[in-house]
Amino acid sequence: MGIKVVKKIGSLTLYVVDNEGTTLLHWVGKSVEVNPNNSLKPVLDEIFPVLGKKLIITFGRLKNINSATVVPLINFIKKLNQKKIFTVIHYVKRIPWQISVFKSISPLIDKFDHIMLMDT
């Protein structure tokens, strides 16, 4: 297992880790950028070349996310589905903001063939 990419955007750090053919994307810290389309979207786009065919995204160590971050997150998830990258998104069901965010986007995710949402 080895870290491929570490990207820092304000108080958010994204770790991309290779784990025997499956890529892990860990969101750590806080995503509170005022305009994440200008800061987060380009970083998420940079990650695509290092992704394998399987991706696990974890939000367990993400302390907070603002509503502005949800749009680039949804667009990233849509792009993963379009590129047919099988993705499992893990969120923590006991953290209120995570319940709120992922409950609101779960109807969209349910329509995708290559994306799964799992609570832990």
C-alpha distances in whole Angstrom, upper triangle without the diagonal:
4,7,9,12,14,18,21,24,26,25,22,19,16,12,11,7,5,5,7,10,10,10,10,13,14,17,18,22,25,26,29,30,34,33,29,30,31,28,25,26,25,22,21,22,20,17,18,18,14,14,14,16,15,14,14,16,16,19,19,19,21,25,27,28,31,33,32,29,29,31,28,25,27,28,24,24,27,25,22,25,27,24,23,20,19,18,18,19,19,22,24,27,29,28,31,30,27,30,32,30,28,31,33,31,30,33,32,28,30,32,28,27,24,23,23,24,23,24,22
4,6,9,11,15,18,21,24,23,20,16,14,10,9,6,5,7,9,11,11,10,10,12,13,16,17,20,23,24,28,28,31,31,27,28,28,25,23,24,23,19,19,20,18,15,17,16,12,13,14,17,16,15,15,16,16,19,20,19,21,24,26,26,30,31,31,27,28,29,26,24,27,27,23,23,26,24,22,25,26,23,23,20,20,19,19,20,20,23,24,28,29,28,32,30,27,30,32,30,28,32,33,31,30,34,32,29,31,32,29,28,25,24,24,25,24,25,24
4,6,7,11,14,17,20,19,17,13,11,7,6,4,6,9,12,13,12,10,9,10,11,14,14,17,20,21,24,24,28,27,24,25,25,21,19,20,19,16,16,18,15,12,15,14,11,12,14,17,16,14,14,14,15,17,18,17,18,21,23,23,26,28,28,24,25,26,23,21,24,24,20,21,24,22,20,23,25,22,23,19,20,18,19,19,19,21,23,27,28,27,30,28,25,28,30,27,26,30,31,29,29,32,30,27,30,31,28,28,24,23,23,24,23,24,23
4,7,10,14,17,20,20,17,13,11,8,6,5,7,10,12,12,12,9,10,10,12,14,16,19,21,21,24,24,27,26,22,23,23,20,18,18,17,14,14,15,12,9,12,11,7,10,12,15,15,13,14,15,16,18,20,19,20,23,24,24,26,28,27,23,24,25,22,20,23,22,19,20,23,20,18,22,23,20,21,17,19,18,19,19,20,22,25,28,30,28,31,29,26,29,31,27,27,30,31,28,29,31,29,26,29,30,27,26,23,22,23,24,24,26,25
4,6,10,13,16,16,14,10,8,6,5,7,9,13,16,15,14,11,11,9,11,12,13,16,18,18,21,20,24,22,19,20,19,16,14,15,14,10,11,13,10,8,11,11,8,10,13,17,16,14,15,14,15,17,19,17,17,21,22,21,23,25,24,20,22,23,19,18,21,20,17,19,21,19,18,21,22,20,21,18,20,18,19,19,20,21,24,27,29,27,29,27,24,28,29,25,25,29,29,26,28,30,28,26,29,30,26,27,23,22,23,23,24,25,25
4,7,10,13,13,10,7,6,5,6,9,12,15,18,18,17,13,12,10,10,10,11,13,15,15,18,18,21,20,17,19,18,15,13,15,14,10,11,14,11,10,13,14,12,13,16,20,19,16,16,14,15,15,17,15,15,18,19,19,21,23,22,19,21,22,18,17,21,20,17,19,22,20,19,23,24,22,23,20,22,19,20,19,19,20,22,26,27,25,27,24,23,26,27,24,24,28,28,26,27,30,28,26,29,30,28,28,25,23,24,24,24,25,24
4,7,10,11,8,6,5,7,8,12,15,18,21,21,19,15,14,11,11,10,10,12,13,12,15,14,18,17,14,15,14,11,10,12,11,7,9,12,10,9,13,14,13,14,18,21,20,17,17,15,15,15,17,15,14,17,17,16,18,21,19,16,18,19,16,15,19,18,15,18,21,19,19,22,23,22,24,21,22,20,20,19,20,20,22,26,27,24,26,23,22,25,26,22,23,27,26,24,26,29,27,25,29,29,27,28,25,23,24,23,24,25,25
4,6,7,6,4,6,9,12,15,18,21,24,24,22,18,16,13,12,10,10,10,11,10,12,12,15,15,13,15,14,10,9,13,12,9,11,14,13,13,16,18,17,18,21,24,23,20,19,16,16,15,17,14,13,15,15,15,16,19,17,15,18,19,16,16,20,19,17,20,22,21,21,25,26,25,26,24,25,22,22,20,21,20,22,25,26,23,25,22,21,25,25,22,23,27,26,25,27,30,28,26,30,31,29,30,27,25,26,25,25,25,25
4,6,5,6,8,11,14,17,21,24,27,26,24,20,18,15,13,11,11,10,9,8,9,8,11,11,9,12,11,7,7,10,11,8,11,14,13,14,17,19,19,19,23,25,24,21,20,17,17,15,18,15,13,14,14,13,14,16,14,12,15,16,13,14,18,18,16,19,21,20,21,24,25,25,26,24,25,23,23,20,21,20,22,25,26,22,23,20,20,23,23,20,22,25,24,23,25,28,26,25,29,30,28,30,27,25,26,24,25,25,26
4,6,8,11,14,17,20,24,26,30,29,27,23,21,17,15,12,11,9,8,8,8,7,10,11,10,13,12,9,10,13,14,12,14,17,17,17,21,23,22,23,27,29,27,24,23,19,19,17,18,16,13,13,13,12,13,16,14,13,16,18,16,16,20,20,19,21,24,24,24,27,28,28,30,27,28,25,25,23,23,21,23,25,25,22,23,20,20,24,23,21,23,26,25,24,27,30,28,27,31,32,30,33,30,27,28,26,27,26,27
4,7,10,13,17,19,23,25,29,29,26,22,20,16,14,11,8,6,5,7,7,8,12,14,12,16,15,12,12,15,16,14,16,19,19,18,22,24,23,23,26,29,27,23,21,18,17,14,15,12,10,10,10,11,12,16,15,13,16,18,17,16,20,21,19,22,25,24,24,27,29,29,30,27,28,25,24,21,20,19,20,23,22,19,20,17,18,21,21,19,21,24,24,23,26,29,28,27,30,32,30,32,30,27,27,25,25,24,24
4,7,10,13,16,20,22,25,25,22,19,16,13,10,7,6,5,5,5,8,9,13,13,11,14,14,11,9,13,14,11,12,16,16,15,18,21,19,20,23,25,23,19,18,14,13,11,13,10,8,9,9,9,12,15,14,11,14,16,14,13,17,18,16,18,21,21,21,24,26,25,26,24,24,21,20,18,17,16,17,20,21,18,19,16,16,19,19,17,18,22,22,21,23,26,25,23,27,28,27,29,26,23,23,21,22,21,21
4,6,10,13,16,19,22,22,20,16,13,10,8,6,5,6,8,9,12,12,16,16,13,16,16,12,10,14,14,11,12,15,14,13,16,18,17,17,20,23,21,17,16,13,12,11,13,10,9,11,12,12,15,18,17,14,16,18,15,14,18,19,16,18,21,21,20,23,25,24,25,22,23,20,19,17,17,16,18,21,22,19,21,18,17,21,22,19,20,23,24,22,24,27,26,24,27,29,27,28,25,22,23,21,22,21,21
4,7,10,13,16,19,19,16,12,10,7,6,5,6,9,10,10,14,14,18,17,14,16,16,12,10,12,13,9,9,12,12,10,13,15,13,13,16,19,17,14,13,10,10,10,12,11,10,13,14,13,16,18,17,14,15,17,14,13,16,17,14,15,19,18,16,20,22,20,21,18,19,16,16,14,15,15,17,21,22,20,21,19,17,21,21,18,19,22,23,21,22,25,23,21,25,26,24,25,22,19,20,19,19,20,20
4,6,10,12,16,16,14,10,8,6,5,7,8,11,13,14,17,18,21,21,17,19,19,16,13,15,15,11,11,14,13,10,13,14,12,12,15,17,16,12,12,10,10,11,13,11,12,15,17,16,19,22,21,17,19,20,17,15,19,19,16,17,20,19,17,20,22,21,21,18,18,16,16,15,15,16,18,22,23,21,23,21,19,22,24,21,20,24,25,23,24,27,25,23,26,27,24,25,22,20,20,19,20,20,20
4,7,10,13,12,10,7,6,5,7,9,11,15,17,16,20,20,23,22,19,20,20,17,14,15,15,11,11,13,11,8,10,11,8,9,11,14,12,10,10,9,11,13,15,14,15,18,19,19,22,23,22,19,20,21,17,16,18,18,15,16,19,17,15,18,20,18,18,15,16,14,14,14,15,17,19,23,25,23,25,23,21,24,25,22,21,25,25,23,23,26,24,22,25,26,23,23,19,18,19,19,19,20,20
4,6,10,10,8,6,5,6,8,12,13,17,19,20,23,24,27,26,23,24,24,21,18,19,19,15,14,16,14,11,13,13,10,9,11,14,12,10,10,10,11,14,15,15,16,20,22,22,25,26,26,22,23,24,21,19,21,21,18,18,21,19,17,20,22,19,19,16,16,14,15,15,15,18,20,23,25,24,27,25,22,25,27,24,23,26,28,25,25,28,26,23,26,27,24,24,20,19,19,20,19,21,20
4,6,7,6,5,6,9,11,15,17,20,23,23,27,27,30,29,25,26,27,24,21,21,21,18,16,17,16,12,13,13,9,8,9,11,10,9,10,12,14,17,18,18,20,23,25,25,28,29,29,25,25,26,23,21,23,23,19,19,22,20,17,20,21,19,18,15,15,14,15,16,17,20,22,26,28,27,30,28,25,27,29,27,25,28,29,27,26,29,27,24,26,27,24,23,19,19,19,20,20,22,21
4,6,5,6,7,11,12,16,18,22,24,25,29,29,33,32,28,29,30,27,24,24,24,21,19,20,19,15,16,16,12,11,10,12,10,10,10,13,14,17,18,18,21,24,26,26,29,31,30,27,27,28,25,23,24,25,21,20,23,22,18,20,23,20,19,15,15,14,14,16,16,19,21,25,27,26,29,28,25,27,30,27,25,28,30,27,26,29,28,24,26,27,24,23,19,19,19,20,19,21,20
4,6,8,10,14,16,20,22,26,28,28,32,33,36,35,31,31,32,30,27,27,26,23,21,22,21,17,17,17,13,12,10,11,10,11,12,15,17,21,21,22,24,28,30,30,33,34,33,30,29,30,28,25,27,27,23,22,25,23,19,21,23,20,19,16,15,15,16,18,19,22,24,27,30,30,33,32,28,30,32,30,28,31,32,29,28,31,29,26,27,28,25,23,20,20,20,22,21,23,22
4,6,10,13,16,19,22,26,28,28,31,31,35,33,29,29,30,28,25,24,24,22,19,20,19,15,14,14,11,9,6,8,7,9,11,14,17,20,22,23,24,28,29,29,32,32,32,28,28,28,26,23,24,24,20,19,22,20,16,18,20,17,15,12,12,13,14,17,18,22,24,27,30,30,32,31,27,29,31,29,26,29,30,27,26,29,27,23,25,26,22,20,17,17,18,20,20,23,23
4,7,10,13,16,19,23,25,24,28,29,32,30,26,27,28,26,22,22,22,20,17,18,18,14,13,14,11,8,6,7,5,6,7,11,13,17,18,19,21,25,26,25,28,29,29,25,24,25,23,20,21,21,18,17,19,18,14,16,18,15,14,10,10,10,11,13,14,18,21,24,26,26,29,27,24,25,28,25,22,25,27,24,23,25,24,20,22,23,19,18,14,14,15,17,17,19,19
4,7,10,13,16,20,21,21,25,25,28,27,23,23,25,22,19,19,19,16,14,15,14,10,11,11,8,6,6,8,6,5,6,9,11,14,16,17,18,22,23,22,25,26,26,22,22,22,20,17,19,19,15,15,17,16,13,15,17,15,14,10,10,9,11,12,13,17,19,23,25,24,27,25,22,24,26,23,21,24,25,22,22,25,23,19,22,23,19,18,15,14,15,16,17,19,19
4,6,10,12,16,18,18,22,23,26,25,21,22,24,21,18,18,19,15,13,16,15,11,12,14,11,9,10,11,9,6,5,6,8,11,13,13,15,18,20,19,22,24,23,20,20,21,19,16,18,18,15,14,18,17,14,16,19,17,16,12,12,10,10,10,11,14,16,19,22,21,23,22,19,21,23,20,19,22,23,21,20,24,22,19,21,23,20,19,16,14,14,15,15,16,16
4,7,10,13,15,15,18,19,22,21,18,19,20,17,14,15,15,12,10,13,13,9,11,13,11,9,11,13,11,7,6,5,6,9,11,11,12,16,17,16,19,20,20,16,16,18,15,13,15,16,12,12,16,15,13,16,18,16,17,13,13,10,10,9,10,12,15,18,21,19,21,19,17,19,21,18,17,20,21,19,19,22,20,18,20,22,19,20,16,14,14,14,15,16,16
4,6,10,12,13,16,18,21,21,17,19,20,17,14,16,17,13,12,15,15,12,14,17,14,13,15,17,14,11,8,6,5,6,8,8,8,12,14,14,17,19,19,15,16,18,16,13,16,17,14,14,18,18,16,18,21,20,20,16,16,13,12,10,10,11,13,17,18,16,19,17,15,18,19,17,16,20,21,19,19,23,22,19,22,24,21,22,19,16,16,15,15,15,15
4,7,8,9,12,14,17,18,14,17,18,15,12,14,15,12,11,15,15,13,16,18,16,15,18,19,17,13,11,8,6,5,8,7,6,9,10,10,14,16,16,12,13,16,14,11,15,16,13,14,18,18,16,19,22,21,21,18,18,15,14,11,11,10,12,16,17,15,17,14,12,16,17,14,14,18,19,17,19,22,21,19,22,24,22,23,20,17,17,15,15,15,15
4,7,9,12,14,18,18,16,18,19,16,13,16,18,14,14,18,18,16,19,21,19,19,21,23,20,17,14,11,9,7,8,5,5,7,9,10,14,17,17,14,15,18,16,14,18,19,17,18,21,21,20,23,25,25,25,22,22,18,17,14,13,12,13,17,17,14,17,15,13,17,18,16,17,20,21,20,21,25,24,22,25,27,25,27,24,21,20,18,18,17,16
4,7,10,12,15,17,15,18,19,15,14,17,19,16,16,20,20,18,21,24,22,22,24,26,24,20,18,14,12,9,10,7,5,6,7,9,12,15,16,13,16,18,17,15,19,21,19,20,23,24,23,26,28,27,28,25,25,21,20,17,16,14,14,17,17,14,16,14,14,17,18,16,18,21,21,21,23,26,25,24,27,29,28,29,27,24,23,21,20,19,18
4,6,9,12,14,12,16,16,14,12,16,18,15,16,19,20,19,22,25,23,23,26,27,25,21,19,15,13,10,11,9,6,5,5,6,9,12,12,10,13,16,15,14,17,19,18,19,22,23,22,25,27,27,28,26,26,22,21,17,16,14,15,17,17,14,15,12,12,16,16,14,16,19,19,19,21,25,24,23,26,28,27,29,27,24,23,21,21,19,19
4,6,9,10,8,12,13,11,9,12,15,13,13,17,18,17,20,23,22,22,25,26,24,20,19,15,14,11,13,11,8,8,6,5,6,9,9,7,10,12,11,11,14,16,15,16,19,20,20,23,25,25,26,24,24,21,20,17,17,15,16,18,19,15,16,12,12,16,15,13,15,18,18,17,20,23,21,21,24,26,25,27,25,22,22,20,20,20,20
4,6,9,8,12,13,11,10,14,16,15,16,19,20,20,23,26,25,25,28,29,28,24,22,19,17,14,16,14,11,10,7,6,5,9,8,7,11,13,13,13,16,17,17,19,22,22,23,25,27,28,29,27,27,24,24,20,20,18,19,21,21,17,17,13,14,18,16,14,17,20,19,19,22,24,23,23,26,28,27,30,28,25,25,23,23,22,23
4,6,5,9,9,8,8,11,13,13,14,17,18,19,21,24,24,24,28,29,28,24,23,20,19,17,19,17,14,14,11,9,8,10,8,8,11,12,12,13,16,16,16,19,21,21,22,25,26,27,29,27,28,25,25,22,22,20,22,24,24,20,20,16,17,20,19,16,19,22,20,20,23,25,24,24,27,28,27,30,28,26,26,24,26,25,26
4,6,9,9,9,10,13,15,15,16,19,20,21,24,27,27,27,31,32,31,27,26,23,22,20,22,21,17,16,13,11,8,10,7,9,12,12,12,14,17,17,18,20,22,23,24,26,27,28,30,29,30,27,27,24,25,23,24,26,26,22,21,18,19,22,20,17,20,23,21,21,24,26,24,25,28,29,29,32,30,27,28,26,28,27,29
4,5,6,7,8,10,12,13,14,16,18,19,21,24,25,25,29,30,29,26,25,22,22,20,23,22,18,18,15,12,10,10,7,8,11,10,10,13,15,15,16,18,20,20,22,24,25,26,28,27,28,26,26,23,24,23,25,27,28,24,23,19,20,23,21,18,20,23,21,20,23,25,23,24,27,27,27,30,28,26,27,26,28,28,29
4,5,5,5,7,9,10,11,13,15,16,18,21,21,21,25,26,25,22,22,18,19,17,20,19,16,17,14,11,10,10,7,6,9,9,7,9,12,12,12,15,17,17,18,21,22,22,25,23,25,22,23,20,21,20,22,24,26,22,22,18,18,21,19,16,18,21,19,18,21,23,21,21,25,25,24,27,25,22,24,22,24,25,26
4,6,6,5,8,10,10,11,13,15,16,19,21,21,24,25,25,22,22,19,20,19,23,22,19,20,17,14,13,12,8,8,10,8,6,10,11,10,11,14,15,15,17,19,19,20,23,22,24,22,23,21,23,22,25,26,28,25,24,20,20,23,21,18,19,22,20,18,21,23,20,20,24,24,23,25,24,22,24,23,25,26,28
4,6,6,7,9,11,12,13,15,17,20,21,22,25,27,27,24,24,21,22,21,24,23,20,21,19,16,15,15,11,11,13,12,10,13,15,13,14,17,18,17,19,22,22,22,25,24,26,24,26,23,25,25,27,29,31,27,27,23,23,26,24,21,23,25,23,22,25,26,23,24,28,27,26,28,27,25,27,26,28,29,31
4,6,6,7,9,11,12,13,16,18,19,20,24,25,25,22,22,19,20,19,22,20,17,19,17,14,14,15,11,10,13,13,10,12,15,14,13,17,18,17,19,22,22,22,25,23,25,23,24,22,23,23,25,27,28,25,25,22,21,25,23,20,22,25,23,21,24,26,24,24,27,28,26,28,26,24,26,25,27,27,28
4,6,5,6,9,10,11,13,16,17,17,21,22,21,18,18,15,16,15,19,17,15,17,15,12,12,13,10,8,11,10,7,9,12,11,10,13,15,14,16,19,19,19,22,20,22,19,20,18,19,19,22,24,26,23,23,19,18,22,21,17,18,22,20,18,21,23,21,20,24,24,22,25,22,20,22,21,23,24,25
4,5,5,6,9,10,11,14,16,16,19,21,20,18,18,16,18,17,21,20,17,19,18,15,15,14,11,9,11,9,6,8,10,9,8,11,13,11,13,16,16,16,19,18,20,18,20,18,20,20,23,25,27,25,25,21,20,23,22,18,19,22,20,18,20,22,19,19,23,22,20,23,21,19,21,21,23,24,26
4,5,5,6,9,11,13,14,15,19,21,21,19,20,18,19,19,23,22,19,22,20,18,18,18,15,13,15,13,10,12,14,12,10,14,15,13,15,18,18,17,20,19,21,20,22,20,22,23,26,28,30,28,28,24,23,26,25,22,22,26,24,21,24,26,22,22,26,25,23,25,22,21,24,24,26,27,29
4,5,5,7,9,11,12,13,17,19,19,16,17,15,17,17,20,19,17,19,18,16,17,18,16,13,15,14,10,11,14,13,10,14,16,14,14,18,18,17,20,18,20,18,20,18,20,21,24,26,28,26,26,23,22,25,24,21,21,25,24,21,23,26,23,22,25,25,23,24,22,20,22,22,24,25,26
4,5,5,7,10,11,11,14,16,16,13,14,12,14,15,18,18,16,19,18,16,17,17,15,12,13,12,9,9,11,10,7,10,12,10,11,14,15,14,16,14,16,14,16,15,17,18,21,24,26,24,25,22,20,22,22,19,19,22,21,18,20,22,19,18,22,22,19,21,18,17,19,19,21,22,24
4,5,6,8,10,11,14,16,17,15,16,15,18,18,22,22,20,23,22,19,20,20,17,14,15,14,10,11,13,10,8,11,12,9,10,14,13,12,15,14,17,16,18,17,20,22,25,27,30,27,28,25,23,26,25,21,21,25,23,20,22,24,20,19,23,22,19,21,18,18,20,21,23,25,27
4,6,7,8,10,14,16,17,15,17,16,18,19,22,22,20,23,23,21,22,22,20,17,18,17,13,14,16,14,11,14,15,13,13,16,16,14,17,15,18,17,20,19,21,23,26,29,31,29,30,27,25,28,28,24,24,27,26,23,25,27,24,22,26,25,22,23,20,20,22,23,25,27,28
4,6,6,7,10,13,13,11,13,12,15,17,20,19,18,22,22,20,21,22,20,17,18,17,14,13,15,14,10,12,14,12,11,15,15,13,15,13,15,14,16,16,18,20,23,26,29,27,28,25,23,26,26,22,22,25,25,22,23,25,22,20,24,24,20,21,18,17,19,20,22,24,25
4,6,5,9,11,12,11,13,13,16,18,22,22,21,24,24,22,23,23,22,18,19,18,14,14,15,13,10,11,13,9,8,12,12,9,12,10,13,13,16,16,19,21,25,27,30,28,29,27,24,27,27,23,22,25,25,21,22,24,21,19,22,22,18,18,15,15,18,20,22,24,25
4,6,8,11,13,13,16,16,19,21,24,24,24,27,27,25,27,27,25,22,22,21,18,17,19,17,13,15,16,13,12,15,14,11,14,12,15,15,18,19,22,24,28,30,33,31,33,30,28,30,31,27,26,29,29,25,26,28,25,22,25,25,21,21,18,18,21,23,25,27,28
4,7,10,11,11,13,14,17,20,22,22,22,26,26,25,27,27,26,22,23,22,19,18,20,18,14,16,17,14,13,16,16,13,14,12,14,14,17,18,20,23,26,29,31,30,32,29,26,29,30,27,25,29,29,25,26,28,25,23,25,25,22,21,18,18,20,22,23,26,26
4,7,8,7,10,12,15,18,20,21,21,25,25,23,26,26,25,21,21,21,18,16,17,16,13,13,15,12,10,13,14,11,11,8,10,11,13,15,17,20,23,26,29,28,30,27,24,27,28,24,23,26,26,23,23,25,22,19,22,22,18,18,14,15,17,18,20,23,23
4,5,7,10,13,16,19,22,23,23,27,27,26,28,29,28,24,24,24,21,19,20,19,15,15,16,14,11,13,14,11,10,7,9,10,13,15,18,21,24,27,30,29,31,29,26,28,29,26,24,27,27,24,24,25,23,20,22,22,18,17,13,14,16,19,20,23,23
4,7,10,13,17,20,22,24,24,28,28,27,29,29,28,25,24,23,21,19,19,18,15,14,15,13,10,11,12,9,8,5,6,8,12,14,17,21,24,26,29,29,31,29,26,27,28,25,23,26,26,23,22,23,21,18,19,19,15,14,10,12,14,17,18,22,23
4,7,10,13,17,19,21,21,25,26,24,27,27,27,23,22,22,20,18,18,18,15,13,15,14,10,11,13,11,9,6,5,6,8,11,14,17,21,23,26,26,28,26,23,24,26,23,20,23,24,21,20,22,20,16,18,18,15,13,9,10,11,14,15,18,19
4,6,10,13,16,17,18,21,22,21,23,24,23,20,19,20,17,15,15,16,12,11,14,13,9,11,14,12,11,7,6,5,6,8,11,14,17,20,23,22,24,23,19,21,23,20,17,20,21,18,18,20,18,15,17,18,15,14,10,9,10,12,13,16,17
4,7,10,12,14,15,18,19,19,22,22,23,19,18,19,17,14,15,17,13,12,15,15,11,13,16,15,14,10,9,6,5,6,7,11,14,17,19,19,21,20,16,18,20,18,15,18,20,17,16,19,18,14,17,18,15,15,12,10,10,10,10,13,13
4,7,9,11,11,15,16,15,18,19,19,15,15,16,15,11,13,14,11,10,14,14,11,13,17,16,15,12,11,7,6,5,6,9,12,15,17,16,18,17,13,16,17,15,13,16,17,15,15,18,17,14,16,18,16,16,13,11,10,10,10,12,12
4,6,8,8,12,13,13,17,18,19,15,15,17,16,13,15,17,14,13,17,17,15,17,20,20,19,16,14,11,9,6,5,6,9,12,14,13,16,15,11,14,16,14,12,16,17,16,15,19,18,16,18,20,18,19,16,13,12,10,10,10,10
4,6,5,8,10,10,14,15,16,13,13,16,15,12,14,17,15,14,18,19,17,19,22,22,21,18,17,13,11,8,6,5,7,11,12,10,13,11,8,11,13,11,11,14,16,15,15,19,18,16,19,21,20,21,19,15,14,11,11,10,10
4,6,8,10,12,16,18,19,16,16,20,19,16,18,20,18,17,21,22,20,22,25,25,24,21,20,16,13,10,8,6,6,9,10,9,12,12,9,12,14,13,13,16,18,17,17,21,21,19,21,24,23,24,21,18,16,13,12,10,9
4,6,9,11,15,18,19,16,17,20,19,16,19,21,19,19,23,23,22,24,27,26,26,23,22,18,16,13,11,9,9,13,13,11,14,13,11,14,16,15,15,18,20,20,20,24,24,22,24,27,25,27,24,21,19,17,15,14,12
4,6,8,11,14,15,12,13,17,16,13,17,19,17,17,21,22,20,23,26,25,26,23,22,18,16,13,11,9,10,13,13,10,12,10,9,13,14,12,13,17,18,17,19,22,22,20,23,25,24,26,23,20,19,16,16,14,14
4,7,10,14,15,13,15,18,18,16,19,21,20,20,24,25,24,26,29,29,29,26,25,22,20,16,14,11,11,13,12,9,11,9,9,13,14,13,14,17,18,19,20,24,24,22,25,28,27,29,27,23,22,19,18,16,15
4,7,10,12,10,12,15,15,14,16,19,18,19,22,23,23,25,27,28,28,26,26,22,20,16,15,12,12,14,13,10,10,7,8,12,12,11,13,16,16,16,19,22,22,21,24,26,26,28,26,23,22,19,18,17,17
4,7,8,7,8,11,12,10,13,16,15,16,19,20,20,22,25,25,26,24,24,20,19,15,15,12,13,15,15,12,11,8,8,12,11,9,11,14,14,14,17,20,19,19,22,24,23,26,24,21,20,17,18,17,18
4,5,6,7,10,11,11,13,16,16,17,19,21,22,23,25,27,28,26,26,23,22,18,18,15,16,17,18,14,13,9,11,13,11,10,13,15,14,14,17,20,19,19,23,24,24,27,26,22,22,20,21,20,21
4,5,5,8,10,10,11,14,15,16,18,20,21,22,24,25,26,25,25,22,22,18,19,16,17,18,19,16,14,10,11,13,11,8,12,13,11,12,15,17,17,18,21,22,22,25,24,21,21,19,21,20,22
4,6,6,8,9,11,12,14,15,17,18,20,21,23,24,26,25,25,22,22,19,20,18,20,21,22,19,17,14,14,17,14,11,14,16,14,14,17,19,17,18,22,23,22,26,25,22,22,20,22,22,24
4,6,6,6,9,10,11,12,14,16,17,19,20,21,23,21,22,19,19,16,17,15,17,19,20,17,16,13,13,15,13,10,12,15,13,13,16,18,16,16,20,21,20,23,22,19,20,18,20,20,21
4,6,5,6,9,10,10,12,14,15,17,18,20,21,20,20,17,17,14,15,14,16,17,19,16,15,12,11,13,11,8,10,12,10,9,12,14,13,13,17,18,17,20,19,16,17,15,17,18,20
4,5,5,6,9,10,11,12,14,15,17,18,20,19,20,18,18,16,18,17,20,21,23,20,19,15,15,16,14,11,12,14,12,10,14,15,12,13,17,17,17,20,19,17,18,17,20,20,23
4,5,5,6,9,10,10,12,14,15,16,18,17,19,16,17,15,17,17,20,22,24,21,21,17,16,18,17,13,14,17,15,12,15,17,14,14,18,18,17,20,18,16,18,17,20,21,23
4,5,5,6,9,10,11,13,14,15,17,15,16,13,14,11,14,13,17,18,21,18,18,15,13,15,14,10,11,14,12,10,13,15,12,12,15,16,15,17,16,13,14,13,16,17,19
4,5,5,6,9,10,11,12,14,15,15,15,13,14,12,15,15,18,19,22,20,19,16,14,15,14,11,10,13,11,8,10,12,9,9,13,13,12,15,14,12,13,13,16,17,20
4,5,5,6,9,10,10,12,14,14,16,14,16,14,17,18,21,22,25,23,23,19,18,19,18,14,14,16,14,11,14,14,11,11,15,14,13,15,14,13,15,15,19,21,23
4,5,5,6,9,10,11,12,11,13,11,13,12,15,16,20,21,24,22,23,19,17,19,19,15,14,17,16,13,14,16,13,12,15,15,13,15,13,11,14,14,17,19,22
4,5,5,6,9,10,11,10,10,9,10,9,13,14,18,19,22,21,21,19,16,17,17,14,12,15,14,10,11,13,10,8,12,12,9,11,10,8,10,11,14,17,19
4,5,5,6,9,10,10,12,11,13,13,16,18,21,22,26,24,24,21,19,20,19,16,14,16,15,11,12,13,9,8,12,10,8,11,10,9,12,13,17,19,22
4,5,5,6,8,9,11,11,14,14,18,19,23,25,28,26,27,24,21,23,22,19,17,20,18,15,16,16,13,12,15,13,11,12,11,11,14,16,19,22,24
4,6,5,6,5,8,7,11,11,15,17,21,23,26,25,26,23,20,22,22,18,17,19,19,15,15,16,13,11,14,13,10,10,8,8,11,13,16,19,22
4,5,5,6,7,8,11,12,16,18,22,23,27,26,26,24,21,22,22,19,17,19,18,14,14,14,11,9,11,10,6,7,5,6,10,13,16,19,22
4,5,8,10,11,15,16,20,22,26,27,30,29,30,27,24,25,25,22,20,22,21,17,17,17,13,12,14,12,9,9,8,10,14,16,20,23,26
4,6,9,11,14,16,20,22,26,28,31,30,31,28,25,27,27,23,21,24,23,19,19,20,16,15,17,15,11,11,9,11,15,17,20,24,26
4,6,9,12,15,18,21,25,26,30,29,30,28,25,26,26,23,21,23,23,19,18,19,16,13,15,13,10,8,6,9,12,16,18,22,24
4,6,10,12,16,19,22,24,28,27,28,26,23,24,25,22,19,22,22,18,18,19,16,13,15,15,11,10,6,8,11,14,16,20,22
4,7,10,13,17,20,22,25,25,27,25,21,22,24,21,18,20,21,17,16,18,16,12,13,14,10,8,5,6,8,11,13,17,19
4,6,10,13,17,18,22,21,23,21,18,19,20,17,15,17,18,15,14,16,14,11,12,13,10,10,6,5,6,8,11,14,16
4,6,10,13,15,18,18,20,19,15,16,18,16,13,15,17,14,12,15,14,11,12,14,12,11,8,6,5,6,7,10,12
4,7,10,12,15,15,17,15,12,13,15,12,10,12,14,12,11,14,13,10,12,14,13,13,11,8,6,5,6,8,10
4,7,9,12,12,14,14,10,11,14,12,10,12,15,13,12,16,16,13,14,17,16,17,14,11,9,6,5,6,7
4,6,9,9,11,10,6,8,11,10,8,10,13,12,12,15,16,14,15,18,18,19,17,13,11,8,6,5,6
4,6,6,9,9,6,7,11,11,10,12,15,15,14,18,19,17,18,22,21,22,21,17,14,11,9,6,5
4,6,7,9,7,6,9,11,9,10,13,14,13,17,18,17,17,21,21,23,22,18,15,11,9,5,6
4,6,9,8,7,11,13,12,13,16,17,16,20,22,20,21,25,25,27,25,22,19,15,13,9,8
4,6,5,6,9,10,11,12,14,16,16,20,21,20,21,25,25,27,25,21,19,15,14,10,10
4,5,5,6,9,10,10,12,15,15,18,20,19,21,24,25,27,26,22,20,16,15,12,13
4,5,5,6,9,10,11,13,14,17,18,18,20,23,23,26,24,21,19,15,15,13,14
4,5,5,6,8,10,11,12,15,16,15,17,20,20,22,21,17,15,12,12,9,11
4,6,5,6,8,10,10,13,15,14,16,19,20,22,21,17,15,12,11,9,11
4,6,5,6,9,10,13,14,14,16,19,20,23,22,19,17,13,14,12,15
4,6,5,7,9,12,12,12,14,17,17,20,20,16,15,12,13,12,15
4,5,5,6,9,10,9,11,14,15,17,17,13,11,8,10,9,12
4,6,5,8,10,10,11,14,15,18,18,15,13,10,11,10,14
4,6,7,8,10,11,13,15,18,19,15,14,12,14,14,17
4,6,5,6,9,11,12,15,15,12,12,10,12,13,17
4,5,5,6,9,10,13,13,10,9,7,10,11,15
4,6,5,7,9,13,14,12,11,10,13,15,19
4,5,6,7,11,12,10,11,11,14,16,20
4,5,5,9,9,6,7,7,11,14,17
4,6,8,10,8,8,8,11,14,18
4,7,9,9,10,11,15,18,21
4,6,6,8,11,14,17,21
4,6,8,12,15,18,21
4,7,10,13,17,19
4,7,10,14,16
4,7,10,13
4,7,10
4,7
4
